[in-house]
Amino acid sequence: MMRRFLTNMCPPAGRQGQGLKIAGVLLLLSMFLAYIMEMIYSRSFHINVSLGFFLFSVASALMLLTLFLAVTGRLGFAFVFAFVVAFAFSCVSFFKLAARGDPLYLSELVVARWIMGVVDGSNIVVTRFMVISLLSAAVIGAGLFFLKLRAGWRGRIISLLAALVIAACFLFWPDIFSAAGGEPGVVASFFIGPPRDSIIPPVVDPAAERDEQDILSTKARQPEVQPNVIMLLSESFWDITALPLSFSEDPIPNFKRLSEESLHGNIMSVTYGGGTCDVEFEAITGYLIRLIESQDKVYQSLGTLYQLLGQKQNETYTIAHVFKELGYHTRAVHTHQRTFFVRDQVYPHFGFDAWVGVEDLIDPVYDGPYVSDATLTDEIIKALEEDGPQFVFAISMENHQPYTKDKYPETDIKVLNEDMNETLKGGVEAYVHGLHHADQQLARLTEYLENSDTPTVLLFFGDHQPNIGSDFALHRYAGTIPAQGNRRPEDLPTLLTTQFLIWSNFKEEIGYVEAIGENFMGNLLLNYLDFPKPLYYHFLDDVYANSFHFASRTEMYLDESNVYHDGADMPEALRDVLGKYSAFQRYMMTEDDPMGSMLKELR
């Protein structure tokens, strides 16, 4: 009966009529695929996508359909294959949105093999929109197989040409993205990348627009004391006790105690839930990833900047170079694979005399799936016991995601909130287990330093908040962001805040910093040490005086009131500062550039 109904709806016709019928069905199927991709991603039947970008999604779906039709010759098979690709893409992009707050970007495919090894499976959830899409596709696919619509060789060649034409338009007509206007959907975002219209200001020639005399007149000087310096990035370290949660004991008592006797405060991270390499890059260079341009692209997707730097093999100026020039031995330590995010390729060009990965460790101790923070502390202490002043940049790994109930056989600290579901509770307890260990090792390291005769300064900071549960589940439970809906701009301060402290065993400097971007961390450390620093870092003092933080993965910026604003509304004075920032970064990252060389001079 179904076949008779469909046959009456689409009666047999000649070759021309068959071709027109297939063309019409292809157009309808393209609209269906475009709609379900946006629906799955946005979790709504009402998709918030401009008409121009929706048509772009339709064209992308049409490209898939015509390509598979050219290969198979049957419309039913073409639809099935195209649906599988579209469905998988939209689901993966939704999972990334739930984990990180932004969609999947094309540039991130090059680092997919690294990410898959450390992803949190708790974000893989089935929504009703996925189920509806599957059921709808099953009905449509069954109907197409009943109709037995086929394309002859001529039709298959035309289909292939159509797919190639659409692909060529995307490849050779990049303005098609900006021409669409409005809110991009999941498909357009994949190709375009993070928002950039309002975050890349016109580059201003600093020689013409900035009075460099104040900086250039700064006199070079030598530090009176050369203490050992540790810059310790603690994986996902964050004061979770700021949320309305109850624990069997405080997971970070040592950090809180040390903060009271240190310079400490809040970091506004560049990312949420992952992307440590982005954080470490901004922290050791003072650069903003959002301002780094190459071949008209903005490399601000997860790990893709390191991929680019690894290919170029250019020297990238970091705070390690500063310490080398001051007579320090510089070392990087990361208790994970050396190849992760191609650190084995970029670290030798970051100014480190030596660097240690998990492959270099002798009998490392694991806690859960990763090397323990205790092992990292051992490596830091070992480095400090070498002759001469030491600069150690260390990155922990123990408390990396996933955060699931089965991550550890037993956890140290229990969640006492009775209304929290077991899945979320298991994730929180797994996270707090690692957080507590990081706190214990912080205490162990500072105790060692207190008993040492060598002056030492420690900068300890968290790179980003953990991604516990799916779709910001912990923050939604705590009521710090709305219980439903996608991330809003006003949620950024809540989601991006982590903590830091600068502690010393020979000087006392107590203070509180309300908010600072990690791109200012190296400069803050040099200021604390009262060391000579590059002219570029003197410029960062001026930048920080104008804005606490620029959110690299969005067009947002943070004002002096700790409030985020859209970059399109950025005041001209701040936009001018960003323009100079962009110019200085370009000079610094261009090899043998005279201005870049001048900016690296210590004053």
N, C-alpha and C positions, 0 to 999 in steps of 0.2 A: 504493500500500500504506500509506504514511504517513497519507494522508487517511482511509482506511478504519479504521485503528487509532484515530485521534483521534475519528472519528465514533462508533465503538463506545464509546469512553471517555466521550463527551459526546453522547448521542443527542438528536435533536430533541425539543423540548418546547413547551408552550403559552407564551403571553406571560409568565405568571407564572413558569413554570419557566425560561424564557430569562432573565428578570430576575434570578432567584436564581443562575443559573449565572454570569452576568456579574458579579454582586456577589461571588461566591466567587472567581472568577478575579481580580478586581480586588484582593481582599485578599491573595491569594497573590503577585500581581505586586508589590504594595506591599512585602511582606516581602522579596522578591527584590531590589528596587531599594534598599531600606534596607540590606540586607546588603552588596551590592556597593559602595555608597558608603563604608561603614565599612571594608570589606576593602581597597579601593584606598588609602584614606587611611592605615590602620594597617599596610599591607603584611603582613597576616597573615590566615590563615583563621580564627584565633581572635580575635574582636574584643573588645577590652576596654572595653565600654560597658555601663552599668547597664541593667536591663530597662526602667525608666521612660524613659530617654533613647532607647533603641532603639525603643520604641513611638512616641516623638515622631518619630523618623526615618520609621517606617512611616506615620504620619499625614501627614507631609510628602509622601512618595511618593504616597500615596493622593490627596492634593490635586492633585498634578500629573496623575495618571491620570484622575481624574474631570473635571478641567478640559479636558484634551485629548479625552476621550470626548465631552464636551458639544459641543465644536467640530467634531470629525470624524464622530462617530456610529459609528465603527468601532474596535473594541478593538485591532486590530492596529496601526493608525496611532497610536492613543493611547499604546500601549506604546512604539512607536519614538520618538515625540517626547519622552515622559517619560524614556526611557532616555538619549536624547541630552543632555537637560538634567542629569540626575543624574550621568551619566558625566563630562560636561564640568566640572560643579561639583566633583566629588570629585577629578578630576585637577588642576584649578587649585589646590585647597586642598592637595593633596599637594605640588605644585611649590612653593607658598609655604612649606610646612612644611620642605621640603628646603633652601630658600633662607634662611629667617628663623627657623625653629624653632617657629613657631606657625601655626595654621590660618587660613583666610580668614575675615574678619569682615564682616558686612553693612555696617558703617559705612565700610569701605574702598572700597566700590564708587564712592563719590563722588569718589575721587581716582585711580580706575583709569586715566583718560586721561593722567595725569602719569606714573604708574608705568610704563606700557607703553613709554614712550620711553626708559627707562634700565634695563630689566630685563636680566638675564643669561640668555641662551638656553641656557646649559650645564645649567641645572636642569631642562630639559624632557627627561626620560628616560622611556622606556617600560618598565614593569615587567611581570612575568609575571601579576600580579593584574589589570592592565588588559587584557591579552590574554585571560585566562580570562573576564573579564566580557564582553568583546566576543563571544567565541565562544558563551558561554552565552546571551547576549541574541539572537544570530542564530538559534540553535535555537528558543528560545521564540517569537521573532517569527515565524519560519516556521510554527510550529504554530498560532499565532493567526490568521495569514492563511489557513491551510488550513481552520480552523474557520469563518471568515467570521462571527464574532460581531458583531452590530450592535445598536445601541440606537435605538429609535424616538424620536419627538419627546418622548414622555412620559419615557422613560429618559434622554434628553439633558438635559431640564429638571431631573430629579432629580439627575443627575450634577453639573450646574452648581450647584444648591443645596447639594449635599454639599461641593463645593469651597469655596463661600463660607462655609459653616458652619465648616469647618476653619480657613480663613483668619481668620475672626472670632474664633475661640477663641485663636489665636496673638496676635492684635492686641489684644483686649480682656481677655484673661486672662493677663497677664504672669507671674502666680505659677505658671503651669503649668511654667515652667522650673525654679524652685526646688523645686516639689513633686515633681519626678521624682527628685531626689537621685542620689548616686553619680557615676560618671565620665561626663561628657558626651561624645557622639560628635562627628563632624565636622559634622553637620547642626545639632545643638543649639548647638555652639560658634559657628557662623556667626551665629545669631540672638542668642545671649546676649552674645557678646563675650568679652574676656579674663576670667580668673577674678577675682572681686571680693568674694566673701563674706568672706574674711579680710583683705583689703587695705584696706577702708574701715572704720576703727574708728569707734566712736561719737564724734560731734563734741563736744568738751569746750569749755565757755565759758571762754576764757582769762582773762577778767576775774575769774571766780570761782575757777578752779582753779590759776592760775599766779601766782606772786609777781612781778609786772611791775616792782616797785620797783627791782630791780637794773638793769633795762634803762632804765627811765625816768629814773633818776638819772644815767645816762651824760651827760656834758657835751658839748655841741657844740664842735667845734674846726675849724680850717682847716689844710689841709696846708701844710707849709713849702715843698715843691717841687711844681710841677705838671708832671710829665713827660708827654710823649706816651705814649699807652697803645695797644697793639695786642693784640687778642684774635683769634688766627688758628686757625680750625677747619680742619684739614687732612683732606681726604676720605680715609677708610679708612686713615689713618696708624696703623701698628702695627709693633712690633718682631718681624717674622717670623723673625729670626735666633734667637729663643728656642726655636724648634722644631728638631728634629734634622735640619736641612737643610744642604746644602753649596752654596755659590754661588761663581761665578768671582771675585767681590769682594764686600765688605761693602756692602749697599745703603744703609745709614744711618750712615756714619762721623761725619758732622758732628753729627747729633742726639746720638750717644753722647758725643762730645767736649764739646759744649755742656752736656749733662746733668751732667757731672762738675763744672762750675763754676756750676751753677744749682740752684734748688729744683726738684726733679723727682720723678716717681713714676708710679703706676699709677692710671688711671681705670677704674672699673667702669661701663661704658656702660649706657644704658637699653635698648640694642637690639643686634642682631647682623645684619650683612649689608646694612643699609639703614635708612632712617628718620632721615636727618640732621636734618630739621625737629624731630623729637622731642628730639634731643640739644641742638640749638641753643636750643630753647625753655627747657629745664631749665637750661642753662648761663647764659643771660642773665637769667633771672627768679628762679632759686633755688626754683622751684616743683617739686613732684612731679606729673607728669601723672596718675598713678594716683589722686591725691586730688582732682582737679578734677571736680566734678559739675555737671551741667546737665540739668534735666528728668529726674532719676533715671537718667541715663546716665553712664557713665564714658568720657570721650573719651581713650582711650589707644591707638587704632588709628592706623596709619600716616597721618599728615597730616590726620586728621579734626579735630583740635583747631584747626589753622590755618583749616580750612574754616569752623568754628564762629565763630572770632574775626573772620574776614573778613566774615561775615554780620552780626555784632553791631556792628562798627565801634566798639567800646569801647576806651578807652586801657588798655593792658596795661603795668604798671610793670615796667621792666627796669633792668639796670645802666646802660643808656644814659641813663636819666633821672637816675641818680645823678651821672654825669659832667656832664650838662647843668647840673645845679644847682651844680656846682663850677666852672662857667665854661668847660667844654669845648665844642668843636664835635664833634658825633657823626656818624659816617658808617658805613654798612654797604656792603660790597662782596661780590658773589657773581657769579662768572664763568659764570653760566647764565641761563636765561630768567627775567625778572622775575615772570612769572606762575606759575612752578613752585611748587607748594604755596601758591598765592595769596599769595606774599610781597609782591606789589605792593599787596595790600589790607591786610596786617597790619603791615608794616614802618613805614608812616607813623604807626601807633599804638603803636610800640615805643620811641619816644623818639629816633629817628634824625632829625637835621636834613637829611640827604641819604642817598640810597642808589643804588648803581650796579649795574646788571645787564648782561648781555652786550650788550643792545641799545644801551647807552650807550658801549660801548668803540669806540675808533677803531682800525681795522686790528688786531684781536686775533690773536695767534698761536695756532694750534691744534697740539696734539700728540695724534694719534689723533682720536677723534670729539669731543673736548672742548677748551675753551680751556685753554691751558697754565698751569702754575703761574708761569712766568716773567712772563706777562701780569698775573697777580694781584699779583706782587711789584711790578711797575711801578706799578700802581694804588695800592698801599699807600704806596710812596715818594712818589708824586704828592700823596697826601693829607697826608703828614707835612710836606711843604714849604709848606703853607699857614700863614698867620699864626695865632698863638694856640695854646693846648694842644689837641691832637687826640686823640679816642678813635675808633679804627677797629676795627670788627668785620668780619672777612673770612672768607669760606668758599670753599675751593678746589673745583675740579671735575675737574681732569685725571685723577686716579686713580679716578674713579667706574667701577663695573662697566659693561659686561661685561668679564670677564677671560678672553679667549679667545686662541688662538694667532694669529689673523688680525687682532687689534686694531691692531697696529703692523707696518709693513713689516719692521722689525728691532728687536730688544730689546738694551738695554745690557748686561744681566747674565744669565748662563746658570745654570741649575740643574744640578748635577753628580751628583745622585742617580740612578744608573743603573737602579734598580728602580722608579722612578716612571713610570707610564704617560704616553704622549705628550700625551693630552688634559689631564691634570692639570698636567703640566710646562709646557705652553703657557700655561695659565691663571696659574700661579705666575710665570712669566717676564714675562707681561704686567703682572701686579700689581707685581712688583719694579721693572719699568721705570718705572712712575709713582711708586712709592715713592722710588726713587733721585732722580728729578727733584724731588720735594718736599723731600728732604734737601738737594739742591744749592741750591734756592731759599732754604731756611732759612739756609744758610751765606752766601748772597749778601745776604740781608736783614740779618743780624747784622753782616756786614762793613761794610755801608753805615752801620749805626747806630754801630758802633765809631768810624767816621771822622766822625761827626756831633757837633756841639757841643751839640745838644739832648738833654737827658736823656730816655731812652725805656725803657719796660718792655714786654716781649713775653711774652704767654702763648700758647704753641703747644701744640695738643693734637689727638689723633685722635678722631673721633666714634664710630667703631665698627670692628670687624674686617671685612675683606673677605669676601664670599661667593665663594670660589673652588671651582668644581666643584659637583656636586650632592650634597646631603645631607651637608654637613660633610666633604666628601671629603678636604680637606687635613688636617684634624685627625684623621680616621680613619687616613689614611696615616701620620701622624706618631706615632700611638699615644697622643695626648693625650686622646682619648675612645674608647670602645669601637668596634670595627670595624663593628658592626651595631646596629640598634635605634634607637628614637627618643631624642631628647635627654633626659637625666636631670637632676634638680635639681643634683646634684653636678658636672655639667659646666659650670654657669653661670660660675664664676670663670675657667675656661679660655676660654670663648667670648666673654665680655664685656669682658675686659681690654684696654685700650689705654694709651698713654703720654702724658705731658705734661711740659712744663718751663716755668718762669718765669725769663726771662733779662733782665738789665738792663745798660746801658752806663755806669751811674753808681753802682751799689751792688752789693755782693757779699753774697749770701745763699745759702749752699749747704745743701741738706737733701734728705731723701728721705721721700716719703709712700707708705706701703705700699699703701693703697687709699683712693680717694675717689670719691664719686658726682659726676657732672657737675653736679648741682644745687647743689653746693658750690663750683663753680669760680669764679663771680663773687665770692663771699665770700672765697675764698682769695686772689684777685687784690687785693681791697681791703685785706685784712690785710697782704699783701706790701707794698703801697704805704703802709700806715699812714695811710689816708685815713679821714675821717669816713664813716660809713655809716648806712643806715636802721636803725631799731630792729628791723625784720624781720630784717636780716642779723645783728644781735647775737643774735637768737633762733636763727639757723642755727648759730652757734657752739655753742650748747647742744645742738642736734640732732646735730651732728657728733660731739660728745663721747659720744653714746649709740649711734650706729651709723654705720659707714662708708657704707652704701649700702642703698637699698631698690630691688629690681629691679622696675621699673615694669610690665613686661609679664607679670609673674608675681606670685604671692603671696609670693615669697621675700624674705628680708632677710639682710644680711651682718653677722655679729657681729665682735667685736674680734679674733677668731682667724682672720679671713678665711675663714669657713665660712658657707655659705648654709643657712638653715633655712626650713621651711614657716611661712607667716604664721599658720596656725592655732595654732602653738606659741609665738607671740610672747609674751615676758614682759609682765606688766601694766605695768611701768614704761615699756617701749618703746612699748607700745600707747598709753599715756597721752601720750607725746611725739608720736606720730603723730596722735593726736586733736587736740592743740594745733596741730600743723603744719597739719592740715586746716582748722581754724578760722581761723588766721591767713591762709591762702591765700584763703579765702572773703572775709574782710574786705578783703584787698588787691585782689581782682578785682571787688569790688562798687563801682561808681562812687559817689562822694560819701559813702562810709561813714565815720563819724567815727573808728572804730577803725582802718580802713584808712589814713586820712589820718595818724593818729598814728604808725602803723607805718612810714610813709614819711619821717618826720622824721630828718634826719641828726644823728648824735651821735658 
